[in-house]
Structures are given as C-alpha cells and as structure tokens.
Amino acid sequence: MRDALQILAEARVIAVVGASRDPHKPAHSVPLQMQRHGWRIIPVNPYAGDELFGERVYASLADIPHPVDVVNVFRPAADAPEVVREAIAIGAPSIWLQLGIVSPEARRLAEEAGVDYVEDRCLAVERAVGGLSLT
C-alpha cells in the first residue's frame, strides 16, 4: 500500500465527494487549493449545481466518465463505507477520508479490495508538508 505522499505524488485527478460551494467550508477550500497546485478536481455532490471549480459537478462517482486517481471524501463517517463501495466499483486506486473522518468499516472494505486508503488526514496539509505541486 502506498502512503499519503506517494498517493498524492502519483495522482493527477481527484474526485471530491461532498465538494461544497460554500467558500468557508473545508470541502471548498481544500479542493480549490489542490486545484491551484495542479491537480484536476472533479466535484461530486448531487446538490452543488452544474459547475464548481470550473469543472462539471457529478451526482455520483458512477457518473464520472473517466478514471480518477483518488476519491477524496468530505462526508460524515457513517457515509464512508458506501462511498468506498462506490469508489471500488469505479476502479479508483485510492480513497482518502479528510481530517476528522474515521471509519473502520470503510478501511476494511478498502483493504479487502486492495485499494490504498488514508483517513483522518487533510489533502492540503499533506500536500504542503510534502512540498508537492504539479504546477
């Protein structure tokens, strides 16, 4: 299994489940920061409208018509197992639960599927600490 920095260093496309239009929420500011550093951000939220971060918004992971490298989760821990199932179904190689989100069931599902898994860590913090940027 790859560690957090390896996942980010090798990723180019990040699907953000629970992406928010509200600029005061981490589910907006974190993906925006990752986008500014070169990652393509694909917002996934059935209530976020048609476009966010200059990208089309998808209602579910299954609706994304191209591969993603990381599924980043900004949803409550209780929702994480279902998101992991959806991520596995689309063939995502890694799943990342944001800071404060922990789910033993989601971890078990990811491990059983051989998918890289990170939980309770912030993409933007890990990017900054590792000095990573694609731009």
C-alpha positions as CSV (number, residue, x, y, z in Angstrom):
1,M,0.0,0.0,0.0
2,R,1.2,3.5,-0.8
3,D,1.5,6.1,1.8
4,A,-0.3,9.5,1.7
5,L,2.6,11.3,-0.1
6,Q,3.0,8.6,-2.6
7,I,-0.7,8.7,-3.4
8,L,-0.6,12.5,-3.9
9,A,2.6,12.4,-5.9
10,E,1.3,9.9,-8.3
11,A,-2.3,11.3,-8.6
12,R,-3.5,13.8,-11.2
13,V,-7.3,13.5,-10.9
14,I,-9.1,13.8,-7.6
15,A,-12.8,13.2,-7.3
16,V,-14.1,15.1,-4.2
17,V,-17.3,13.5,-2.8
18,G,-19.1,16.2,-0.8
19,A,-17.5,19.2,-2.5
20,S,-19.1,22.4,-1.4
21,R,-20.0,25.7,-3.0
22,D,-19.5,27.5,0.4
23,P,-16.0,29.1,0.4
24,H,-16.0,29.0,4.2
25,K,-16.1,25.2,4.3
26,P,-13.0,22.9,4.0
27,A,-14.9,21.0,1.4
28,H,-14.5,24.0,-0.8
29,S,-11.1,25.5,0.2
30,V,-9.2,22.2,0.3
31,P,-10.1,21.1,-3.3
32,L,-9.6,24.7,-4.5
33,Q,-6.1,24.7,-3.0
34,M,-5.3,21.3,-4.6
35,Q,-6.5,22.6,-8.0
36,R,-4.3,25.7,-7.7
37,H,-1.4,23.3,-7.2
38,G,-2.1,21.4,-10.4
39,W,-4.5,18.6,-9.6
40,R,-7.7,18.2,-11.6
41,I,-10.6,18.3,-9.2
42,I,-13.8,16.6,-10.1
43,P,-16.7,17.7,-7.7
44,V,-19.2,15.0,-6.7
45,N,-22.3,16.4,-5.0
46,P,-25.9,16.0,-6.2
47,Y,-26.8,19.3,-4.6
48,A,-23.9,21.5,-5.7
49,G,-25.3,22.6,-9.1
50,D,-23.8,22.1,-12.6
51,E,-20.3,23.5,-12.2
52,L,-17.8,24.0,-9.4
53,F,-14.1,24.8,-9.5
54,G,-14.6,25.3,-13.3
55,E,-15.5,21.6,-13.6
56,R,-18.7,19.8,-14.2
57,V,-20.3,18.5,-11.0
58,Y,-21.4,14.9,-10.9
59,A,-24.2,13.5,-8.8
60,S,-22.2,10.3,-8.0
61,L,-18.9,8.7,-8.6
62,A,-20.5,6.3,-11.1
63,D,-21.5,9.3,-13.3
64,I,-17.8,10.4,-13.9
65,P,-17.0,9.3,-17.4
66,H,-13.2,9.0,-17.0
67,P,-10.8,7.4,-14.4
68,V,-9.9,9.1,-11.2
69,D,-6.7,8.6,-9.2
70,V,-8.1,9.5,-5.7
71,V,-11.5,9.6,-4.2
72,N,-11.4,12.3,-1.5
73,V,-14.3,12.1,1.0
74,F,-15.9,15.1,2.7
75,R,-18.9,13.2,4.1
76,P,-19.7,12.0,7.6
77,A,-18.0,8.8,8.8
78,A,-21.3,7.0,8.6
79,D,-21.4,7.6,4.8
80,A,-17.8,6.5,4.2
81,P,-18.5,2.7,3.7
82,E,-20.9,3.5,0.9
83,V,-18.5,5.9,-0.7
84,V,-15.8,3.3,-0.5
85,R,-18.0,0.8,-2.2
86,E,-18.7,3.2,-5.0
87,A,-15.0,4.1,-5.3
88,I,-14.2,0.4,-5.6
89,A,-16.9,-0.1,-8.2
90,I,-15.4,2.6,-10.5
91,G,-11.9,1.2,-10.1
92,A,-10.4,4.1,-8.1
93,P,-6.9,3.1,-6.9
94,S,-7.1,5.2,-3.7
95,I,-9.5,6.6,-1.2
96,W,-8.8,9.5,1.2
97,L,-11.1,10.4,4.1
98,Q,-10.5,14.0,5.2
99,L,-9.4,15.2,8.6
100,G,-11.8,14.1,11.3
101,I,-13.3,11.3,9.3
102,V,-12.6,7.7,10.5
103,S,-14.4,4.6,9.6
104,P,-13.2,1.1,10.5
105,E,-15.7,-0.4,8.1
106,A,-14.6,1.8,5.2
107,R,-11.0,0.9,6.0
108,R,-11.8,-2.9,6.0
109,L,-13.6,-2.6,2.6
110,A,-10.7,-0.7,1.0
111,E,-8.1,-3.2,2.4
112,E,-10.1,-6.2,1.2
113,A,-10.3,-4.6,-2.3
114,G,-6.6,-3.8,-2.3
115,V,-7.2,-0.1,-2.6
116,D,-4.9,2.5,-1.0
117,Y,-6.6,4.1,2.0
118,V,-6.0,7.2,4.0
119,E,-8.2,8.5,6.8
120,D,-8.3,11.4,9.2
121,R,-5.8,13.5,7.2
122,C,-6.1,16.6,5.1
123,L,-5.1,16.5,1.4
124,A,-4.0,20.2,1.5
125,V,-1.9,19.7,4.7
126,E,-0.2,16.6,3.3
127,R,0.5,18.4,0.0
128,A,2.0,21.4,1.9
129,V,4.1,19.2,4.3
130,G,5.4,17.1,1.4
131,G,6.1,20.2,-0.7
132,L,4.1,18.7,-3.6
133,S,2.8,20.7,-6.6
134,L,2.0,19.7,-10.2
135,T,2.3,23.2,-11.5
